[in-house]
Amino acid sequence: MILIILGLSLIGFIVGFLAMPSHRLQWLVGGLSLIVMVTAATLMIGNDTWHWGMRQRTTTQTITLQSSAANPYASLLLYTPVRHAKTEKVYVYRAQGQAKLHHAAARLTTTNRVTRTTSPTAKLVSQQRRWTYQNQFWRWLFSWTGHHNQLVKETNTYALPSSWQILSVTQAKWLAKRAKQLEAESKTATAKAVTSQVKAAKMANPQMTKAATTTLVKKVEATAKKQAAKQAQTALPKLLKQAQQQSIYD
């Protein structure tokens, strides 16, 4: 609306001083139009520079997080470094119950930080401070202009349980690849253990029935899988440490 007022006052100023039949009307129409034009321009400058008619409003949103990557070993919060910076990061997170990954914006007005919490649930607390109009009058006046909802500052705090790990996307890829290798090795070892124990049992009891063999196989497999799971949990800290030692860049 301020643009319309500015445009009409400019037209009134020109018409007033050039088209009015008398000096009195020229000064009346042209002078009033000039006052309105200067006032409108001043309001625009004040709004643009000093945010006249506006106030800062802070909103807080809390999001429950799940692991950024599907990993049976640990819950992960991922990040990608900004270019080749060591400290500037874009965090990649996933909200609870959602498949889509979200990226925290990397901009001068945004601060991202990670804290540890005793809570078993990971959360993202996003606090935004924005410029908003004080009332409907100012919003109507500066329609199509102004800085309504302009972001002043954003702070994203990732509160993570101690069980969560922070890796770059590249490190997470390495971890997933290495985990698959270990899983394949574990399956091979389990198969060998089953074959070896069944063979030994048949040698000890050549009359073993097919049903007894099947029962033995199931029992041996269950024991081997339980041992493999226990070994995986024991090896987890070492595996994560190795992942963190990998390059954070592609």
C-alpha positions as CSV (number, residue, x, y, z in Angstrom):
1,M,0.0,0.0,0.0
2,I,2.9,2.4,0.8
3,L,4.0,2.0,-2.9
4,I,0.5,3.0,-4.1
5,I,0.5,6.0,-1.8
6,L,4.0,7.0,-3.0
7,G,2.9,6.6,-6.6
8,L,-0.3,8.6,-6.2
9,S,1.5,11.4,-4.3
10,L,4.1,11.7,-7.1
11,I,1.3,12.0,-9.7
12,G,-0.5,14.5,-7.5
13,F,2.8,16.5,-7.1
14,I,3.4,16.6,-10.9
15,V,-0.3,17.4,-11.8
16,G,-0.6,20.0,-9.0
17,F,2.3,22.1,-10.1
18,L,1.9,21.6,-13.8
19,A,-1.8,21.3,-14.5
20,M,-3.6,23.3,-11.9
21,P,-5.2,26.5,-13.2
22,S,-4.2,28.8,-10.3
23,H,-1.2,29.2,-8.0
24,R,-3.4,28.5,-5.0
25,L,-4.5,25.1,-6.3
26,Q,-1.0,24.4,-7.5
27,W,0.4,24.9,-4.0
28,L,-2.5,23.2,-2.3
29,V,-2.5,20.0,-4.5
30,G,1.2,20.0,-5.2
31,G,2.2,20.9,-1.7
32,L,0.0,18.3,0.0
33,S,1.1,15.7,-2.5
34,L,4.7,16.6,-1.7
35,I,4.1,16.2,2.0
36,V,2.5,12.8,1.5
37,M,5.3,11.7,-0.8
38,V,8.0,12.7,1.6
39,T,6.1,11.1,4.5
40,A,5.7,7.8,2.6
41,A,9.3,7.8,1.5
42,T,10.4,8.5,5.1
43,L,8.2,5.6,6.4
44,M,9.7,3.2,3.8
45,I,13.3,4.2,4.7
46,G,12.5,3.9,8.4
47,N,10.9,0.5,7.9
48,D,13.8,-0.8,5.8
49,T,16.5,0.6,8.0
50,W,15.2,0.8,11.5
51,H,12.2,-1.6,11.2
52,W,9.6,1.0,12.1
53,G,6.2,-0.5,12.9
54,M,7.8,-3.9,13.6
55,R,8.8,-6.0,16.6
56,Q,10.9,-9.1,17.1
57,R,9.0,-12.4,17.9
58,T,10.7,-15.6,19.1
59,T,9.2,-19.0,18.4
60,T,10.5,-22.4,19.6
61,Q,9.9,-25.7,18.0
62,T,11.0,-29.1,19.5
63,I,11.4,-32.1,17.2
64,T,12.0,-35.7,18.3
65,L,14.7,-37.3,16.3
66,Q,15.5,-40.8,15.1
67,S,18.8,-41.9,13.6
68,S,19.8,-40.1,10.4
69,A,20.9,-43.4,8.9
70,A,19.6,-46.9,9.4
71,N,22.3,-48.6,11.4
72,P,21.9,-51.6,13.7
73,Y,24.9,-50.6,15.7
74,A,24.2,-47.1,16.8
75,S,21.9,-44.1,16.4
76,L,23.6,-41.4,14.3
77,L,23.4,-37.7,13.7
78,L,25.0,-36.9,10.4
79,Y,26.6,-33.8,8.9
80,T,28.3,-32.6,5.8
81,P,31.2,-30.1,6.0
82,V,30.6,-26.8,4.2
83,R,33.0,-27.1,1.3
84,H,36.3,-28.1,3.0
85,A,35.7,-26.2,6.3
86,K,36.6,-28.0,9.5
87,T,34.1,-26.3,11.8
88,E,31.2,-25.2,9.5
89,K,28.7,-28.1,9.2
90,V,25.3,-28.7,7.8
91,Y,23.6,-31.3,10.0
92,V,21.4,-33.9,8.4
93,Y,18.6,-35.1,10.7
94,R,15.4,-37.2,10.5
95,A,12.3,-36.5,12.5
96,Q,10.7,-39.4,14.4
97,G,8.3,-41.4,12.2
98,Q,9.5,-39.8,9.0
99,A,11.6,-41.2,6.1
100,K,12.7,-37.9,4.7
101,L,16.0,-36.4,5.7
102,H,16.2,-32.7,6.6
103,H,19.1,-30.4,6.3
104,A,19.8,-27.5,8.8
105,A,20.4,-24.4,6.7
106,A,23.9,-23.1,6.7
107,R,23.7,-19.3,6.8
108,L,25.1,-16.4,8.8
109,T,22.0,-16.0,10.9
110,T,21.9,-19.7,12.0
111,T,23.9,-21.3,14.8
112,N,24.0,-25.1,15.2
113,R,25.2,-26.8,18.3
114,V,25.2,-30.2,19.9
115,T,24.7,-31.0,23.5
116,R,24.4,-34.2,25.5
117,T,21.4,-35.1,27.5
118,T,20.5,-37.7,30.1
119,S,17.1,-38.2,28.4
120,P,16.9,-41.4,26.3
121,T,15.3,-39.4,23.5
122,A,17.2,-37.3,21.0
123,K,15.6,-33.9,20.2
124,L,16.2,-30.8,18.1
125,V,15.2,-27.5,19.7
126,S,14.9,-24.9,17.0
127,Q,14.5,-21.3,18.2
128,Q,13.9,-18.5,15.6
129,R,13.7,-14.8,16.2
130,R,11.9,-12.9,13.4
131,W,10.7,-9.4,12.6
132,T,6.9,-9.1,12.5
133,Y,4.6,-6.2,12.2
134,Q,3.2,-4.7,15.4
135,N,-0.4,-4.8,14.2
136,Q,-2.6,-5.1,11.1
137,F,-2.3,-1.4,10.2
138,W,1.5,-1.6,9.7
139,R,1.1,-4.9,7.8
140,W,-1.5,-3.3,5.6
141,L,0.6,-0.2,5.1
142,F,3.7,-2.1,4.0
143,S,2.0,-4.7,1.9
144,W,4.3,-6.0,-0.9
145,T,7.3,-4.3,0.9
146,G,8.9,-4.5,4.3
147,H,10.5,-7.4,6.2
148,H,7.6,-9.4,7.6
149,N,8.8,-12.7,9.0
150,Q,12.4,-11.7,8.2
151,L,14.8,-14.1,10.1
152,V,17.0,-12.3,12.6
153,K,18.6,-15.3,14.3
154,E,18.1,-19.0,14.4
155,T,19.6,-21.4,17.0
156,N,19.4,-25.2,16.5
157,T,20.3,-27.3,19.5
158,Y,20.7,-31.0,19.0
159,A,20.3,-32.7,22.4
160,L,21.6,-36.2,22.0
161,P,21.8,-39.1,24.5
162,S,25.3,-40.5,25.2
163,S,24.5,-43.5,23.0
164,W,24.2,-41.4,19.9
165,Q,27.2,-40.8,17.7
166,I,28.1,-37.9,15.3
167,L,29.6,-38.7,11.9
168,S,30.0,-37.1,8.6
169,V,28.0,-38.5,5.7
170,T,31.2,-39.9,4.3
171,Q,32.1,-41.6,7.6
172,A,28.7,-43.1,7.9
173,K,29.0,-44.6,4.4
174,W,32.3,-46.2,5.4
175,L,30.7,-47.5,8.6
176,A,27.8,-49.0,6.7
177,K,30.2,-50.7,4.2
178,R,32.4,-52.0,7.0
179,A,29.3,-53.3,8.9
180,K,28.2,-55.2,5.9
181,Q,31.6,-56.8,5.6
182,L,31.6,-57.8,9.2
183,E,28.0,-59.2,8.8
184,A,29.1,-61.3,5.9
185,E,32.1,-62.6,7.8
186,S,29.8,-63.4,10.7
187,K,27.4,-65.4,8.5
188,T,30.3,-67.3,7.0
189,A,31.7,-68.1,10.5
190,T,28.2,-69.2,11.7
191,A,27.8,-71.5,8.7
192,K,31.2,-73.1,9.3
193,A,30.4,-73.6,13.0
194,V,27.1,-75.2,12.2
195,T,28.6,-77.5,9.6
196,S,31.5,-78.4,11.9
197,Q,29.3,-79.2,15.0
198,V,26.8,-81.2,13.0
199,K,29.5,-83.2,11.3
200,A,31.1,-83.9,14.7
201,A,27.7,-84.9,16.1
202,K,27.0,-87.4,13.3
203,M,30.5,-88.9,13.6
204,A,29.8,-89.4,17.3
205,N,26.3,-90.8,16.5
206,P,26.0,-92.2,13.0
207,Q,22.4,-93.3,13.7
208,M,21.3,-89.7,14.2
209,T,17.8,-89.2,12.6
210,K,16.9,-86.4,10.2
211,A,14.6,-84.8,12.8
212,A,17.4,-84.9,15.4
213,T,19.8,-83.3,12.9
214,T,17.3,-80.5,12.1
215,T,16.9,-79.8,15.8
216,L,20.7,-79.7,16.3
217,V,21.2,-77.4,13.4
218,K,18.6,-74.9,14.8
219,K,20.2,-75.1,18.2
220,V,23.7,-74.5,16.9
221,E,22.5,-71.7,14.7
222,A,20.8,-69.9,17.6
223,T,23.9,-70.2,19.7
224,A,26.2,-69.0,17.0
225,K,23.9,-66.0,16.2
226,K,23.8,-65.1,19.9
227,Q,27.5,-65.1,20.1
228,A,27.8,-63.1,16.9
229,A,25.5,-60.4,18.3
230,K,27.5,-60.3,21.5
231,Q,30.7,-59.9,19.6
232,A,29.2,-57.2,17.4
233,Q,28.2,-55.2,20.5
234,T,31.7,-55.7,22.0
235,A,33.3,-54.5,18.7
236,L,31.0,-51.5,18.3
237,P,33.2,-48.9,20.2
238,K,36.2,-49.9,18.1
239,L,34.2,-49.8,14.9
240,L,32.8,-46.3,15.6
241,K,36.3,-45.0,16.5
242,Q,37.6,-46.3,13.2
243,A,34.7,-44.5,11.4
244,Q,35.5,-41.3,13.2
245,Q,39.1,-41.5,12.1
246,Q,38.1,-41.6,8.4
247,S,38.1,-38.4,6.3
248,I,35.0,-36.3,6.7
249,Y,35.1,-35.3,3.0
250,D,34.0,-37.2,0.0
